[in-house]
Amino acid sequence: MIHLRSRCLALLAFAIVPVIGCSSVGPDVIDPKTTERTQTSLIAIEKGGGGEILRYSEQSGIVSTSDYSNANGGAALNRVDAIYEQFDSLYLQHRATGEISVLSLKNRKQGSIITGFPIDSAGGFDGMAFSNRSQAWVINYGTPSLYQVDIWANKIVASTNIPLPGNPTCVGTDGRVVFVCTELADGTGRVSFLESNGGGVFPIEKTLDFPSPIVYATQSYDSTRMFFLSSGGPTDDAKPTLYIVTRDGLNLDGSFAIESPNIRSYIGKEPTFAATSARGYIYLGLPNAIVQVDPVAGTSFDLYPGNFPVIGVDYDSDLLYAYAPGSLSIKRYTDAGENLSDIAVPGDVSWIKFISTGRIP
């Protein structure tokens, strides 16, 4: 195995900047400094024991605080633990109820609710991936099965029961190959690979084992490699490690450790702490800093000190949002090194997702 251990250790200093004021009542707030950017983000927050989705426009600087509840007759959402987007629909995972709400990206109205998953006390959602226009895959930590979802009918495919060797911690797909990561009984990790077009039968065709569970996975911009991030631990000197797997043959082709305390607290949780950009970088909200990882070069770079377990990155521009629990304030950071003014939010943030501005009315 190739071990790449070069690391760029640099910590940027940031100036303190004023916080934009906004609340769930009263007029929307405009930041005049954001007119040169055009990104739009969806921000899931806790609100009165339930949830809401805010929209923030970089172009106008406006935080829209009630668009989704207003579009649905004022009905509040359950707490939103994850937002996935596919083919003009939003899929909102609710761990407490074991349900996935399906909302239209165009008019924000709720359509179907996909039911039948275990609730949070029995494990809870920790991932969702889409193979094509009709097929999605869902995992719940604590339930050693991979769920296939028919996203035309928005229901679990009852005939599909894919047993797993342990509790699932991560799921993904490149359209043809599905990979699901699990935590085994001895605390180690395993990634299992299967074909999505198995004709109703989905045998596991290959596995790779790791010293600790995989908590995040993505692929290279040219789709030739997959990257798997392990949690590290259980001892303090076992750091999170990024593993490189070839897309052709699914063989291990390298690894390098990330200089961070272990992230075992992320096992079985939604991947709120990680994002990938078109430039090939992986961004991680780790316990001590936000880190930018170049998986090809085998280097990592500390961007911002502190604990920010909820981040979002615009795929095309590398604009970074970061949230510290309880702060009610989202930090913004551009790829050019500019620390932008914060976005004030009226509730604790659970998920941040950028959406192409042209696709949201």
N, C-alpha and C positions, 0 to 999 in steps of 0.2 A: 504494500500500500504506500502511496506517496503521501508524505506528511509535509504540508506547507505551513510554516510557522512564522513567516515574516509579518510584522505588524507595525503600523504607523501609529505611534502614541502621541497624539496631539489633542489638546483640549482647548476649545475656543472660549473666549470670554465674551459675555453678552452684556450689553447695556440694559438697564432697567427702563422699560417703556410704559406709557400709560395704558390702562385697560379701557377698552371700549365698553360703554355702559349699554345694557339692554336687559329687558325683563320679559316675562310672559304676558304682561299687560302693557298698555300704552303704545305709543308709536314705535315703528321699527327705527333702528339706529343706523346711521350712515357714517362710514369711515372714509373721508375724502382722499386718503392716501392709497386707496386700493384700486383706483380707476384704471391703472395700467395693466391689471391682470384680469383674466376672464374665467378662472376656474370656479366650479360650483361644488359644494360638498353637502352631504347629508350627515347629520349629527344626531345620533340616538341619545336621548337623555331620560333620566328618571323624572317622573312628574306626578306628584300626588299619589304615590303608591303604584302608579302605572307607568306609561311611557309616552313619549312623543318624538317625532322626527323634526328637527330644525333643518332649514336650508340656509346656507351662507354663500353669498355671491361675492367673489373677489372683485368683480367689475364694479358693482354698485356699493359694496360694503354693507349690504343689508342682511340682517338676521331675520328670517321669517320664522315665527315661533309657533304658529298654529295651523299651517296649511293642511296638514294631514288630518287632524281632527275635524277641521272645518269642512274638508271634502267628504267627510263621512258622517255628516249630521251632528257633529260635536262629540261623537263617540270617542272615548279615550282608547288608546292602544294598551295592550298588556306591556309590561316591561320588555323592551327590545334588547336582546343580547347579541344579535348579529344581523347585519344587512348584507344579503347577497343579491346580485343583479344579473339577470339573463333575459335576453330577447324582450326588452321593454316591460319586464316585470321585476318587482322587488320581492324578495323572499325574506321575511322577518322571523327570526327564530325567537321563541319565548320559552326559556328553560323552565320557568315555574309551572307552566301548564302543559309542556310537551307538545306544543303546536307550532306550525309555521303559517303565518298570514301571508297571503299573496296580494300585493298591491300593484295597480297600474302605474308605470313610471310616467305616463302621459297625464292622467287626470287625478292621480293620487288616491283613487277610490279602492277600497278593499273588495276583493272578489272572493276567492275560495279560502278556506282554512284547512290545511293538511293536518290531520289528527292521527293519533295512534302511537305516538312516541312516548317513551318513559319521561316522567317529570323530573325536575331537578334533583329531588331527594333520592331518586333512583339512579342518578348518574348525570343526566342533563346533556343537551346538545354540546358538541365541540367541533362541528365541521359540516360543510356541505360543498359539493362539487358537481359540475354539469358536464356530461359527455357530449350531448347534442340537444336538439330541440325537444326531445321527448323524455330524456333520461337524466335523472339526478341521483346523487348518492349522499346519504346522510348517516352520521355516526352520533352515538350517545355514549358518553363515558359511563361505564358500569354495566353496559349491555354488550356482550361479545358477539355482536352481529352487525353486518353491513346492510343498511336499508336501501333498496332501490325505489325511487319515486317516479311515477309517471307524471310528468309536468304538463301534459296535455289535459289529463283528467284531474291532476292535482290530488293524487292519493298514493298511498304506499302500495307497491305491487305485492299483493298478498302471497303469490306463489313463490316469491323470491325469499329465500332464507340462506344467507351466506354466513356460516359460522366463522368466527375469528378465533385465533389462538389466545387472545387476551382482551383487555379493555382497550377500545379504540381511542387514539389520541390525536389523529390527524388523517385527513383524506384529501385526495386530489386526483386529477385526470388530465391527460393531454388530448382527450377526445377518443382515443382508442384504448390506451392502457389506463387502468384505474389502479391507484396504489392506496392502501390503507395501513396506517401505522398503529401499532398496539404496544401496550405495556404488558409484559409477561408476568407470571406469578412470582418470579424471582427478582423483579424490579428492572430487568433489562428491556430492550426494545426490539421490535421486529417490524419490518416493512414487507407486506405481502402484495404481489402484483397479479392482476387478472385482466382479462379482455372484456371491454364493455359490450361488445357485440357477440356475446356468447350464446345467443339464441335461447335465452331463458335459463341456461346453465352456466354458472360462473365459477369454475374451479380455480383455485389459487395455483398459478403456474410457476412462480418463483418467489423466494423469500431472501431477505438480507437481515442479519442480526447485528445489533448495536449494543454498546455497554449500558446505555440509558435510553429511555423512550424518546422518540421523535415528536417534537411539539409544533414544528412548522416545516413545510416543504413547498418548493417552487421549482421552476425550470429556467434555463438560460434563455436569453432573448432569441437565440437561433435554434432553440428546441433540441440541441444536441446533448444537453446534460440536465440532470435533475440535482437539486440541492436539498439536503435533509439536515435540519438543525436538531441536535439532541439537547435534552434538558441539563445534562451533566449531573453530578452527584452520584450516590447520596452523600459522599464525603465532600468536604469543602474544597479539596484540591482537585476534584474532578469537574473541570470547566465545561460549559456548553461547547459543543463541537459541531462544525459544519462539515458534512460529508458530501462528496461529489460522486454521482453515479452516472455512467454513460447511458444515453437513451437507447443506443444500439447495443443490445445484449444485456442491459441492466446490470452492469458490473461496477463494483466499487473502484473508483479511480483517484482517490485522494481525500484528505481531510486536513482541517486546521482548527485549533482551539481558539475560542473567543475569550479575551481577558475579562472575565466577569464572574461574579458569584453564580452558582448554579441557579437554574430557573425551574426547579421542580414544582414550584407553586403554579406554573402554567400547565402542568399535566392535567388533562381532562377539561381544559378551559377553551373557550373560543379564541382564535388567534388574533386578538385585539392588538397585540404588541408587535406585529410584524407586517411588512409591506414590501413589494418589489416594484421597481421602476423599469421603464423601457431602456434605460441606459445600462441595465444589468446590475444595478446596486440592490442590495437587500438592506432594509432599515429595520432595526430591532430596538424596542423599548425594554432595556434590561434594568436590573435593580439599581445599578449605579450610574447609568448614562444611556442616552440614545446613541446608537452605534450605526455607522454606515459600513457595510461589508461589501468588498469587491471579491466575489467568490472565484473569479477567474485568476486574479492576481494573488489570492490567498492573503489578503490584508483586511484589517478593520480599523476604523477611524472614529474616535469619540467625538460626537458632534455637540452634545449638550449634557451637562451633568445633572443628575437627579433621577428620580424614579417616575417614569412615565409609561405605565403599562397599557395605555390606549394611545395609538398613533394612527395617522392616515397619511398617505403619500399620493400625490397626483402622478399617475403613471407616466405621463408625457413630459412634465416639467420638473419633477422632483420637489415640488412644493411640499413641505412637511408640516403637519399639524401634530401637536403632542399635548396630552392631558394628564395631569396628576390628580388622583382621586381627592375629592373634597375641595379642589381649588376653585371650581366654577369659572375657570378661565383656560382657554385653549391658546397655546403658544404657536407661533407661525415662523417658519424659517425657510428661506429660499435657497436654491442651489448655488446662488452667487454669494452666499455668506451674509445676507441681510436678515437681521432679526426684526420682524414686523411687529406691530402693536398687537396685543392679545385680543381674542374674541371672548367677551363675557357671555356666559350661558346660564339659563335659569334652573339648571338641574345637573346632577352628576352625569358625566358622559360615559356611555357603555360601548359605543362604536362610532368610528369616523370613516366615511366612504366618499371618495370623489366620483362624480358622475360627469360625463361630457355635457357641457353647458347647453349645446344645441339640442340635446335629447330631452331637456326638461322645460316644459312650457312656463 
